Amino acid sequence: MTRRRVNNPLALAVLACLGERPMHPYEISSTLRQRGKEESIKLNFGSLYSVVAALEKHGLIVEQDRIREGNRPERTIYAITQEGEAEFEDWLADLLRSPGSEPDSFESALSLMAGLPPDETAALLEERTARLDLEQRRIQSSLDWSREHGLPDVFLIEAIYRMTMVRAERDFAARLASDIRSDTLGGTSSWRRLHELRAAGMPMQEILSHAGDLLGEEARILEPDKGPYDPAPQER
């Protein structure tokens, strides 16, 4: 897998949020929590601000504005750069296609997979399935050789465990790819429409501002919260 300049999965989530519209860090956090991503992404304020600083340092995001309202803390608004958009798409694709040594990386990628078009996502999952098929054959060959030479399973238990996990991941990825291609995964029609509108040149911010009308009622949850601003103590 490609070596990333910023390698924290939270950075991928920050890029995903800023790909929708410019935000300040607390708004990024609120958006991820609203969508139930905090477990998959391991979200906390301390690491969030460190990740934002690292992304800015590497030119993947830029400071767009600073706003102060009354006695509230000053808000720094960040926007994604073209380089940041390319990094997000390449990084997400890499995580979806490549079985990695860190099990949480696949979960993080799945939580953000809507950032890529459905058919591209399905193709990446099918590539992952093929790679996991190869891994299954490699593990099975090793188990067969060990058993043929008299090694009992008690000394092979880690390989047996690995085979079980690889098989489960392989079956999940294959089924998910199939469900995406057949539009049987709930929300796929809205997901597909979103990327059709983007390909036609409509900005993501405009799409999501009218998600219910443009993508279907099930997508209305994606519309930005129009409620009062609620600053976090750490916000700057």
ZIMOZI-V69689 format. One record per residue. N is the residue number from 1. RES is the residue in three letters. PHI is phi in whole degrees, -180 to 180 (999 if undefined). NEAR is the number of other ideal C-beta (glycine too) atoms within 12 Angstrom. D_FIRST is the distance of its C-alpha to the first C-alpha in whole Angstrom. Layout:
n=N res=RES phi=PHI near=NEAR d_first=D_FIRST
n=N res=RES phi=PHI near=NEAR d_first=D_FIRST
//
This chain:
n=1 res=MET phi=999 near=21 d_first=0
n=2 res=THR phi=-65 near=16 d_first=4
n=3 res=ARG phi=-80 near=8 d_first=6
n=4 res=ARG phi=-93 near=24 d_first=9
n=5 res=ARG phi=-67 near=21 d_first=13
n=6 res=VAL phi=-126 near=30 d_first=14
n=7 res=ASN phi=-111 near=23 d_first=11
n=8 res=ASN phi=-78 near=30 d_first=14
n=9 res=PRO phi=-55 near=36 d_first=14
n=10 res=LEU phi=-61 near=37 d_first=18
n=11 res=ALA phi=-63 near=40 d_first=17
n=12 res=LEU phi=-63 near=46 d_first=15
n=13 res=ALA phi=-67 near=43 d_first=18
n=14 res=VAL phi=-63 near=44 d_first=20
n=15 res=LEU phi=-62 near=43 d_first=19
n=16 res=ALA phi=-63 near=39 d_first=20
n=17 res=CYS phi=-65 near=45 d_first=23
n=18 res=LEU phi=-72 near=39 d_first=24
n=19 res=GLY phi=-70 near=39 d_first=23
n=20 res=GLU phi=-82 near=35 d_first=26
n=21 res=ARG phi=-173 near=27 d_first=28
n=22 res=PRO phi=-62 near=29 d_first=29
n=23 res=MET phi=-146 near=38 d_first=29
n=24 res=HIS phi=-97 near=39 d_first=30
n=25 res=PRO phi=-55 near=41 d_first=28
n=26 res=TYR phi=-66 near=32 d_first=31
n=27 res=GLU phi=-67 near=32 d_first=31
n=28 res=ILE phi=-60 near=44 d_first=27
n=29 res=SER phi=-60 near=33 d_first=27
n=30 res=SER phi=-63 near=27 d_first=30
n=31 res=THR phi=-64 near=32 d_first=28
n=32 res=LEU phi=-65 near=35 d_first=26
n=33 res=ARG phi=-68 near=24 d_first=28
n=34 res=GLN phi=-59 near=19 d_first=31
n=35 res=ARG phi=-94 near=27 d_first=28
n=36 res=GLY phi=71 near=13 d_first=27
n=37 res=LYS phi=-95 near=30 d_first=24
n=38 res=GLU phi=-66 near=24 d_first=24
n=39 res=GLU phi=-78 near=17 d_first=24
n=40 res=SER phi=-69 near=27 d_first=20
n=41 res=ILE phi=-97 near=35 d_first=19
n=42 res=LYS phi=58 near=24 d_first=21
n=43 res=LEU phi=-88 near=34 d_first=24
n=44 res=ASN phi=-152 near=20 d_first=26
n=45 res=PHE phi=-64 near=24 d_first=28
n=46 res=GLY phi=-59 near=17 d_first=27
n=47 res=SER phi=-72 near=25 d_first=23
n=48 res=LEU phi=-61 near=37 d_first=24
n=49 res=TYR phi=-67 near=28 d_first=26
n=50 res=SER phi=-66 near=20 d_first=23
n=51 res=VAL phi=-66 near=38 d_first=20
n=52 res=VAL phi=-59 near=42 d_first=23
n=53 res=ALA phi=-62 near=23 d_first=24
n=54 res=ALA phi=-67 near=24 d_first=20
n=55 res=LEU phi=-63 near=40 d_first=19
n=56 res=GLU phi=-67 near=29 d_first=23
n=57 res=LYS phi=-58 near=16 d_first=22
n=58 res=HIS phi=-92 near=21 d_first=19
n=59 res=GLY phi=76 near=19 d_first=21
n=60 res=LEU phi=-88 near=33 d_first=19
n=61 res=ILE phi=-138 near=38 d_first=23
n=62 res=VAL phi=-136 near=22 d_first=26
n=63 res=GLU phi=-72 near=26 d_first=29
n=64 res=GLN phi=-100 near=19 d_first=32
n=65 res=ASP phi=-165 near=15 d_first=35
n=66 res=ARG phi=-129 near=16 d_first=36
n=67 res=ILE phi=-129 near=21 d_first=39
n=68 res=ARG phi=-125 near=17 d_first=42
n=69 res=GLU phi=-121 near=14 d_first=44
n=70 res=GLY phi=59 near=10 d_first=47
n=71 res=ASN phi=-92 near=7 d_first=46
n=72 res=ARG phi=-73 near=18 d_first=43
n=73 res=PRO phi=-61 near=21 d_first=40
n=74 res=GLU phi=-65 near=19 d_first=39
n=75 res=ARG phi=-105 near=28 d_first=36
n=76 res=THR phi=-99 near=27 d_first=33
n=77 res=ILE phi=-95 near=26 d_first=31
n=78 res=TYR phi=-114 near=35 d_first=28
n=79 res=ALA phi=-128 near=30 d_first=27
n=80 res=ILE phi=-81 near=37 d_first=23
n=81 res=THR phi=-95 near=23 d_first=23
n=82 res=GLN phi=-60 near=16 d_first=22
n=83 res=GLU phi=-65 near=21 d_first=19
n=84 res=GLY phi=-66 near=33 d_first=18
n=85 res=GLU phi=-63 near=25 d_first=18
n=86 res=ALA phi=-65 near=18 d_first=16
n=87 res=GLU phi=-63 near=32 d_first=13
n=88 res=PHE phi=-59 near=36 d_first=14
n=89 res=GLU phi=-64 near=30 d_first=14
n=90 res=ASP phi=-68 near=26 d_first=11
n=91 res=TRP phi=-65 near=40 d_first=9
n=92 res=LEU phi=-62 near=38 d_first=11
n=93 res=ALA phi=-61 near=28 d_first=10
n=94 res=ASP phi=-62 near=27 d_first=7
n=95 res=LEU phi=-68 near=39 d_first=8
n=96 res=LEU phi=-74 near=40 d_first=11
n=97 res=ARG phi=-86 near=32 d_first=10
n=98 res=SER phi=-110 near=27 d_first=7
n=99 res=PRO phi=-60 near=33 d_first=9
n=100 res=GLY phi=-114 near=25 d_first=8
n=101 res=SER phi=-80 near=11 d_first=10
n=102 res=GLU phi=-103 near=17 d_first=12
n=103 res=PRO phi=-62 near=19 d_first=14
n=104 res=ASP phi=-69 near=20 d_first=15
n=105 res=SER phi=-65 near=32 d_first=12
n=106 res=PHE phi=-69 near=36 d_first=13
n=107 res=GLU phi=-62 near=24 d_first=16
n=108 res=SER phi=-61 near=34 d_first=15
n=109 res=ALA phi=-65 near=40 d_first=14
n=110 res=LEU phi=-61 near=32 d_first=17
n=111 res=SER phi=-67 near=29 d_first=19
n=112 res=LEU phi=-119 near=35 d_first=18
n=113 res=MET phi=-63 near=38 d_first=18
n=114 res=ALA phi=-65 near=35 d_first=21
n=115 res=GLY phi=-71 near=37 d_first=19
n=116 res=LEU phi=-113 near=35 d_first=18
n=117 res=PRO phi=-62 near=26 d_first=21
n=118 res=PRO phi=-56 near=31 d_first=22
n=119 res=ASP phi=-66 near=21 d_first=22
n=120 res=GLU phi=-66 near=27 d_first=18
n=121 res=THR phi=-62 near=35 d_first=17
n=122 res=ALA phi=-61 near=32 d_first=19
n=123 res=ALA phi=-64 near=21 d_first=17
n=124 res=LEU phi=-66 near=34 d_first=14
n=125 res=LEU phi=-68 near=39 d_first=15
n=126 res=GLU phi=-68 near=25 d_first=17
n=127 res=GLU phi=-65 near=25 d_first=14
n=128 res=ARG phi=-61 near=36 d_first=13
n=129 res=THR phi=-58 near=30 d_first=16
n=130 res=ALA phi=-63 near=21 d_first=16
n=131 res=ARG phi=-67 near=26 d_first=13
n=132 res=LEU phi=-71 near=32 d_first=15
n=133 res=ASP phi=-61 near=22 d_first=18
n=134 res=LEU phi=-63 near=17 d_first=17
n=135 res=GLU phi=-66 near=27 d_first=16
n=136 res=GLN phi=-61 near=26 d_first=20
n=137 res=ARG phi=-65 near=18 d_first=21
n=138 res=ARG phi=-64 near=19 d_first=20
n=139 res=ILE phi=-65 near=26 d_first=21
n=140 res=GLN phi=-63 near=22 d_first=24
n=141 res=SER phi=-62 near=16 d_first=25
n=142 res=SER phi=-66 near=21 d_first=24
n=143 res=LEU phi=-64 near=26 d_first=27
n=144 res=ASP phi=-62 near=16 d_first=29
n=145 res=TRP phi=-63 near=15 d_first=29
n=146 res=SER phi=-65 near=21 d_first=30
n=147 res=ARG phi=-69 near=18 d_first=33
n=148 res=GLU phi=-62 near=11 d_first=34
n=149 res=HIS phi=-97 near=12 d_first=35
n=150 res=GLY phi=86 near=10 d_first=36
n=151 res=LEU phi=-81 near=17 d_first=34
n=152 res=PRO phi=-72 near=12 d_first=35
n=153 res=ASP phi=-63 near=15 d_first=32
n=154 res=VAL phi=-61 near=11 d_first=33
n=155 res=PHE phi=-96 near=14 d_first=31
n=156 res=LEU phi=-120 near=23 d_first=28
n=157 res=ILE phi=-61 near=15 d_first=28
n=158 res=GLU phi=-69 near=16 d_first=24
n=159 res=ALA phi=-71 near=26 d_first=23
n=160 res=ILE phi=-63 near=22 d_first=25
n=161 res=TYR phi=-62 near=15 d_first=24
n=162 res=ARG phi=-61 near=24 d_first=20
n=163 res=MET phi=-61 near=26 d_first=22
n=164 res=THR phi=-61 near=18 d_first=23
n=165 res=MET phi=-69 near=21 d_first=20
n=166 res=VAL phi=-64 near=29 d_first=18
n=167 res=ARG phi=-64 near=22 d_first=21
n=168 res=ALA phi=-65 near=18 d_first=22
n=169 res=GLU phi=-66 near=29 d_first=18
n=170 res=ARG phi=-62 near=30 d_first=19
n=171 res=ASP phi=-66 near=20 d_first=22
n=172 res=PHE phi=-64 near=22 d_first=21
n=173 res=ALA phi=-63 near=36 d_first=18
n=174 res=ALA phi=-65 near=24 d_first=21
n=175 res=ARG phi=-66 near=20 d_first=24
n=176 res=LEU phi=-63 near=29 d_first=22
n=177 res=ALA phi=-59 near=33 d_first=21
n=178 res=SER phi=-64 near=19 d_first=25
n=179 res=ASP phi=-66 near=21 d_first=26
n=180 res=ILE phi=-68 near=33 d_first=24
n=181 res=ARG phi=-63 near=22 d_first=26
n=182 res=SER phi=-92 near=16 d_first=29
n=183 res=ASP phi=62 near=18 d_first=29
n=184 res=THR phi=-89 near=16 d_first=30
n=185 res=LEU phi=-75 near=24 d_first=28
n=186 res=GLY phi=-55 near=13 d_first=30
n=187 res=GLY phi=92 near=25 d_first=30
n=188 res=THR phi=-64 near=30 d_first=28
n=189 res=SER phi=-64 near=21 d_first=31
n=190 res=SER phi=-68 near=29 d_first=30
n=191 res=TRP phi=-59 near=33 d_first=27
n=192 res=ARG phi=-65 near=28 d_first=27
n=193 res=ARG phi=-64 near=27 d_first=30
n=194 res=LEU phi=-57 near=34 d_first=28
n=195 res=HIS phi=-75 near=26 d_first=26
n=196 res=GLU phi=-65 near=19 d_first=29
n=197 res=LEU phi=-66 near=25 d_first=31
n=198 res=ARG phi=-64 near=27 d_first=28
n=199 res=ALA phi=-64 near=15 d_first=28
n=200 res=ALA phi=-82 near=13 d_first=31
n=201 res=GLY phi=103 near=10 d_first=31
n=202 res=MET phi=-78 near=20 d_first=32
n=203 res=PRO phi=-63 near=18 d_first=30
n=204 res=MET phi=-57 near=32 d_first=28
n=205 res=GLN phi=-61 near=23 d_first=31
n=206 res=GLU phi=-69 near=21 d_first=34
n=207 res=ILE phi=-61 near=31 d_first=32
n=208 res=LEU phi=-73 near=32 d_first=32
n=209 res=SER phi=-66 near=22 d_first=35
n=210 res=HIS phi=-127 near=21 d_first=37
n=211 res=ALA phi=-58 near=29 d_first=34
n=212 res=GLY phi=-61 near=18 d_first=37
n=213 res=ASP phi=-79 near=18 d_first=39
n=214 res=LEU phi=-87 near=25 d_first=36
n=215 res=LEU phi=-112 near=32 d_first=34
n=216 res=GLY phi=112 near=21 d_first=36
n=217 res=GLU phi=-58 near=15 d_first=38
n=218 res=GLU phi=-64 near=18 d_first=35
n=219 res=ALA phi=-93 near=28 d_first=33
n=220 res=ARG phi=-61 near=19 d_first=35
n=221 res=ILE phi=-61 near=19 d_first=34
n=222 res=LEU phi=-79 near=32 d_first=31
n=223 res=GLU phi=-67 near=26 d_first=34
n=224 res=PRO phi=-56 near=26 d_first=34
n=225 res=ASP phi=-65 near=21 d_first=36
n=226 res=LYS phi=-99 near=7 d_first=39
n=227 res=GLY phi=-78 near=10 d_first=41
n=228 res=PRO phi=-68 near=9 d_first=42
n=229 res=TYR phi=-70 near=21 d_first=39
n=230 res=ASP phi=-125 near=17 d_first=39
n=231 res=PRO phi=-69 near=24 d_first=38
n=232 res=ALA phi=-92 near=23 d_first=36
n=233 res=PRO phi=-58 near=10 d_first=37
n=234 res=GLN phi=-84 near=19 d_first=34
n=235 res=GLU phi=-66 near=29 d_first=34
n=236 res=ARG phi=-124 near=24 d_first=35
//
